[in-house]
Structure formats: structure tokens, C-alpha cells
Amino acid sequence: MNADMAGLWPYFLLVLVGFLPNEVWRALGLMMARGLNEDSELVVWARAVATAILAGVIAKLILLSPGALAGIPLGLRVTAAACGFAAFLLVKRSLFVGVAVGEAVLLAGGYLFAP
Amino acid sequence: MAAPRTFSSTGEALLGGLKAALSSIFFFVIGGTYIGIGALAHDFGFSAWWMALSTVLVWAGPAQVILISALGSGSPLIEAAIAVSLTGIRLLPMVVALLPLLRGEGTRLRDLLLPTHLTSVSMWVESLRLLPGMLREHRIAFCNGVALGLMGVAVAFGFVGFYLAAGLPPLFAGGLLFLTPVSFLISTARNARAMVDRLSLVFGLALAPLLAMLHVQLDLMWSGVVGGTLAYGIHRLREAAP
């Protein structure tokens, strides 16, 4: 954690690094609301890049975990994510079932294999 | 739930939107996701109020996860800003697709400012499902109601996750943090109906940890641009093939 994370500095960073870079796309969307359709090639490419970034964040959280999640073994984290994903595919593509199974495997494994 | 088609006033349309938010599947998805993000904010050393404000201002789960983990682990600010911005690109086409549904004859630009800021994946999906069934004059209020309802859920569960992470045994705190990647993994896969989106998901999953372990600068941005462009290229080649 950064030594600078005190006072108003984190709020300044929130606006500068979080709010503005994200909000610019909503503002552009408002301006372009006529003329660009969901299937245009630029939008398909932009969506592909955005999906790959989001996937990258997911993979890093599972493989190079922060905080308390780092205390759970890597193999167990990957197994739990894979079980959750498999359950999602098997049970009517249900998000709820997938998340519940992934969490159940992680917690049960963590409990059973606790050092 | 069937969409109410008429409302006696703008206030009632707003209330109808709030009710739709609380009975939506996204109540659970957002609740679980923001418990995870709140726990993440706690573990990276942010305050609970900072977390709540980030939900109100950014209002995009993936961008908040990136913001928190990048700032919290001391990444360069420019990298954090670029990564946040790249995940926000998906908001542009959503706004472009939503506003024509909201706009009526007497709609002023300033009436569209709030729905534009409130646009997110969950609100967008619910609005596109429910709005066509009601009168145009009530759509903006209803849509704002849906989004503000979901945002209220997100802020509340952000606090829940933050304080749970502070007081829970390590295994359960780990389980809360795990909610974010596992729910995003599955919801992204569920939304990825086209081949290009599925390929992007797979390439991003593979590239980002690889680049991070090789200590490549701006690893998230590169995994997005390279993985996404690769997926897009394959999609174009397949379309071009006879």
C-alpha cells in the first residue's frame, strides 16, 4: 500500500484516475448517440479490447491475488474458479450456481487443507 | 415481473424503476460483486467512504477493481488511468444504444445527463428489457430509478464487504475477495455470445498474468490491446473465409 494514501490525496486520485478516464466514454456516447450502431467494426474491436482487459484483471486477481486471498493456495484458487465455471456451463448457464459452487469449493478446500 | 406500462406521475415512474431494480437478478449480482469490491478496497488500504464515493462517481465494477488494485499496489498513475479508461470503452456503445430509447420530443440535453452517467452493464440490460413497454414521457424517470436502485444496493453492499473483510477470519475474507474474479469471470462468459468476445476473454485471461510475470510495463493495457486485436483479427478472417 502506498505511503501517500492519507488525507485528500486518494480522493483526488479517485477523480483524476477513476472518474474522468471512465466518464469520458459516457460523455462521448452522449455526443455520438446518433450515427454509430452496435455492430459497427470500431465498436466490435473496442468491445474485444475491453473484454480482454477485464479478463486480464480477472486472471491477475485469481493467479496473483491480493490481500487475504493470497493466503489461500494458488492451486485451490484455480480449481475453485474452474469448478465454478464448469457448474455455470452445466447448470443452465446460471451465474448464481457458478459463483456458489466456486465459493463452496474455495471455502471447503481452504478448511480441509488448512495448515 | 411484468413491466408497469403507465405511471400517474414522474415520481411514480422513478419509484417503479426502484422497485424493478430491487426485484431484478442484478440485485444479487451487484450485491455479491460489491461485497467483493468493498473487501478489496479494505485490503488495499482505502477508507469505506472512499469506496462509497468511487461507486457513485465511477459506477462501473471492472473500472473500480482496476482502480483499487492499481492505486493500492502503487502502479504508475498513467497506467492506472489508461487501464480504467480502456475498460470504460464498452460504456460508449451502451450509451449510444440507450439514449434513443429515452429521447422524446421535448427531451432536453440536460435530462439525458443523469441517465448517461448512470449507464452501466446492469442498468443497460434492465432498461433495454423494460423501457420499450412504457410511455416515452416516463422512461427517463423509470431508467433513473432502476439505476439509482442498483447503485444504492452497490453502495450498501460495498460497506458490508468492507467491514466484513475487516472482521472476518482470513479464509472467509479470502472467500469474499474471490467473489469479484469468479462473478466477473462467469458474467463476462455469459455475456460473450459472439466468437470475438469469447476469444477476447480467453486471450485476456492468458496474456495478463503472463505479461505481469514477465514484468512487462502496462501489462493490462497490452493484454487488452494485443488480446482484443488478435480476437478481432481472427473474427475478421473467419468472416472473410467462404
Chai-1 contact restraints between the chains, C-beta under 6 A:
chainA,res_idxA,chainB,res_idxB,connection_type,confidence,min_distance_angstrom,max_distance_angstrom,comment,restraint_id
A,M1,B,G45,contact,1.0,0.0,6.0,A-B,restraint_1
A,M1,B,G72,contact,1.0,0.0,6.0,A-B,restraint_2
A,N2,B,G74,contact,1.0,0.0,6.0,A-B,restraint_3
A,M5,B,G45,contact,1.0,0.0,6.0,A-B,restraint_4
A,P10,B,W50,contact,1.0,0.0,6.0,A-B,restraint_5
A,L13,B,L71,contact,1.0,0.0,6.0,A-B,restraint_6
A,L14,B,S54,contact,1.0,0.0,6.0,A-B,restraint_7
A,V17,B,L77,contact,1.0,0.0,6.0,A-B,restraint_8
A,V17,B,A80,contact,1.0,0.0,6.0,A-B,restraint_9
A,V17,B,A81,contact,1.0,0.0,6.0,A-B,restraint_10
A,G18,B,S54,contact,1.0,0.0,6.0,A-B,restraint_11
A,G18,B,V58,contact,1.0,0.0,6.0,A-B,restraint_12
A,G18,B,L67,contact,1.0,0.0,6.0,A-B,restraint_13
A,G18,B,V84,contact,1.0,0.0,6.0,A-B,restraint_14
A,F19,B,L57,contact,1.0,0.0,6.0,A-B,restraint_15
A,F19,B,V58,contact,1.0,0.0,6.0,A-B,restraint_16
A,P21,B,A81,contact,1.0,0.0,6.0,A-B,restraint_17
A,P21,B,V84,contact,1.0,0.0,6.0,A-B,restraint_18
A,P21,B,S85,contact,1.0,0.0,6.0,A-B,restraint_19
A,N22,B,V58,contact,1.0,0.0,6.0,A-B,restraint_20
A,N22,B,A60,contact,1.0,0.0,6.0,A-B,restraint_21
A,N22,B,A63,contact,1.0,0.0,6.0,A-B,restraint_22
A,N22,B,V84,contact,1.0,0.0,6.0,A-B,restraint_23
A,N22,B,G88,contact,1.0,0.0,6.0,A-B,restraint_24
A,W25,B,G88,contact,1.0,0.0,6.0,A-B,restraint_25
A,W25,B,I89,contact,1.0,0.0,6.0,A-B,restraint_26
A,W25,B,L91,contact,1.0,0.0,6.0,A-B,restraint_27
A,W25,B,L92,contact,1.0,0.0,6.0,A-B,restraint_28
A,R26,B,L91,contact,1.0,0.0,6.0,A-B,restraint_29
A,R26,B,V95,contact,1.0,0.0,6.0,A-B,restraint_30
A,R26,B,T116,contact,1.0,0.0,6.0,A-B,restraint_31
A,R26,B,T119,contact,1.0,0.0,6.0,A-B,restraint_32
A,L28,B,L92,contact,1.0,0.0,6.0,A-B,restraint_33
A,G29,B,L92,contact,1.0,0.0,6.0,A-B,restraint_34
A,G29,B,V95,contact,1.0,0.0,6.0,A-B,restraint_35
A,G29,B,V96,contact,1.0,0.0,6.0,A-B,restraint_36
A,L30,B,T116,contact,1.0,0.0,6.0,A-B,restraint_37
A,M32,B,V96,contact,1.0,0.0,6.0,A-B,restraint_38
A,A33,B,V96,contact,1.0,0.0,6.0,A-B,restraint_39
A,A33,B,L99,contact,1.0,0.0,6.0,A-B,restraint_40
A,L36,B,V96,contact,1.0,0.0,6.0,A-B,restraint_41
A,E38,B,P93,contact,1.0,0.0,6.0,A-B,restraint_42
A,E38,B,A97,contact,1.0,0.0,6.0,A-B,restraint_43
A,V43,B,P93,contact,1.0,0.0,6.0,A-B,restraint_44
A,W45,B,Y232,contact,1.0,0.0,6.0,A-B,restraint_45
A,A46,B,I89,contact,1.0,0.0,6.0,A-B,restraint_46
A,R47,B,R90,contact,1.0,0.0,6.0,A-B,restraint_47
A,A48,B,V196,contact,1.0,0.0,6.0,A-B,restraint_48
A,A48,B,S200,contact,1.0,0.0,6.0,A-B,restraint_49
A,A48,B,G228,contact,1.0,0.0,6.0,A-B,restraint_50
A,A48,B,A231,contact,1.0,0.0,6.0,A-B,restraint_51
A,A48,B,Y232,contact,1.0,0.0,6.0,A-B,restraint_52
A,V49,B,G224,contact,1.0,0.0,6.0,A-B,restraint_53
A,V49,B,V225,contact,1.0,0.0,6.0,A-B,restraint_54
A,V49,B,G228,contact,1.0,0.0,6.0,A-B,restraint_55
A,A50,B,T87,contact,1.0,0.0,6.0,A-B,restraint_56
A,A50,B,I89,contact,1.0,0.0,6.0,A-B,restraint_57
A,A50,B,R90,contact,1.0,0.0,6.0,A-B,restraint_58
A,T51,B,D197,contact,1.0,0.0,6.0,A-B,restraint_59
A,T51,B,S200,contact,1.0,0.0,6.0,A-B,restraint_60
A,T51,B,L201,contact,1.0,0.0,6.0,A-B,restraint_61
A,A52,B,S200,contact,1.0,0.0,6.0,A-B,restraint_62
A,A52,B,F203,contact,1.0,0.0,6.0,A-B,restraint_63
A,A52,B,G204,contact,1.0,0.0,6.0,A-B,restraint_64
A,A52,B,G224,contact,1.0,0.0,6.0,A-B,restraint_65
A,A52,B,G227,contact,1.0,0.0,6.0,A-B,restraint_66
A,A52,B,G228,contact,1.0,0.0,6.0,A-B,restraint_67
A,I53,B,L86,contact,1.0,0.0,6.0,A-B,restraint_68
A,I53,B,T87,contact,1.0,0.0,6.0,A-B,restraint_69
A,I53,B,L220,contact,1.0,0.0,6.0,A-B,restraint_70
A,I53,B,G224,contact,1.0,0.0,6.0,A-B,restraint_71
A,L54,B,P62,contact,1.0,0.0,6.0,A-B,restraint_72
A,L54,B,T87,contact,1.0,0.0,6.0,A-B,restraint_73
A,L54,B,T188,contact,1.0,0.0,6.0,A-B,restraint_74
A,A55,B,L201,contact,1.0,0.0,6.0,A-B,restraint_75
A,A55,B,G204,contact,1.0,0.0,6.0,A-B,restraint_76
A,A55,B,L205,contact,1.0,0.0,6.0,A-B,restraint_77
A,G56,B,G204,contact,1.0,0.0,6.0,A-B,restraint_78
A,G56,B,A208,contact,1.0,0.0,6.0,A-B,restraint_79
A,G56,B,L220,contact,1.0,0.0,6.0,A-B,restraint_80
A,G56,B,S223,contact,1.0,0.0,6.0,A-B,restraint_81
A,V57,B,V65,contact,1.0,0.0,6.0,A-B,restraint_82
A,V57,B,I66,contact,1.0,0.0,6.0,A-B,restraint_83
A,I58,B,P181,contact,1.0,0.0,6.0,A-B,restraint_84
A,I58,B,F184,contact,1.0,0.0,6.0,A-B,restraint_85
A,I58,B,L185,contact,1.0,0.0,6.0,A-B,restraint_86
A,A59,B,L205,contact,1.0,0.0,6.0,A-B,restraint_87
A,A59,B,A208,contact,1.0,0.0,6.0,A-B,restraint_88
A,A59,B,P209,contact,1.0,0.0,6.0,A-B,restraint_89
A,K60,B,A208,contact,1.0,0.0,6.0,A-B,restraint_90
A,K60,B,P209,contact,1.0,0.0,6.0,A-B,restraint_91
A,K60,B,A212,contact,1.0,0.0,6.0,A-B,restraint_92
A,L61,B,P181,contact,1.0,0.0,6.0,A-B,restraint_93
A,I62,B,P181,contact,1.0,0.0,6.0,A-B,restraint_94
A,L63,B,P209,contact,1.0,0.0,6.0,A-B,restraint_95
A,P66,B,D43,contact,1.0,0.0,6.0,A-B,restraint_96
A,G67,B,D43,contact,1.0,0.0,6.0,A-B,restraint_97
A,G67,B,L177,contact,1.0,0.0,6.0,A-B,restraint_98
A,A68,B,P170,contact,1.0,0.0,6.0,A-B,restraint_99
A,A68,B,A173,contact,1.0,0.0,6.0,A-B,restraint_100
A,A68,B,G174,contact,1.0,0.0,6.0,A-B,restraint_101
A,A68,B,L177,contact,1.0,0.0,6.0,A-B,restraint_102
A,L69,B,G174,contact,1.0,0.0,6.0,A-B,restraint_103
A,L69,B,L177,contact,1.0,0.0,6.0,A-B,restraint_104
A,L69,B,F178,contact,1.0,0.0,6.0,A-B,restraint_105
A,G71,B,P170,contact,1.0,0.0,6.0,A-B,restraint_106
A,G71,B,G174,contact,1.0,0.0,6.0,A-B,restraint_107
A,I72,B,G174,contact,1.0,0.0,6.0,A-B,restraint_108
A,A81,B,V182,contact,1.0,0.0,6.0,A-B,restraint_109
A,G84,B,V182,contact,1.0,0.0,6.0,A-B,restraint_110
A,F88,B,I186,contact,1.0,0.0,6.0,A-B,restraint_111
A,R93,B,R190,contact,1.0,0.0,6.0,A-B,restraint_112
A,L95,B,I186,contact,1.0,0.0,6.0,A-B,restraint_113
A,L95,B,S187,contact,1.0,0.0,6.0,A-B,restraint_114
A,G98,B,I186,contact,1.0,0.0,6.0,A-B,restraint_115
A,V99,B,V182,contact,1.0,0.0,6.0,A-B,restraint_116
A,V99,B,S183,contact,1.0,0.0,6.0,A-B,restraint_117
A,G102,B,V182,contact,1.0,0.0,6.0,A-B,restraint_118
A,E103,B,G175,contact,1.0,0.0,6.0,A-B,restraint_119
A,L106,B,G175,contact,1.0,0.0,6.0,A-B,restraint_120
A,L106,B,F178,contact,1.0,0.0,6.0,A-B,restraint_121
A,L107,B,G175,contact,1.0,0.0,6.0,A-B,restraint_122
A,G110,B,L171,contact,1.0,0.0,6.0,A-B,restraint_123
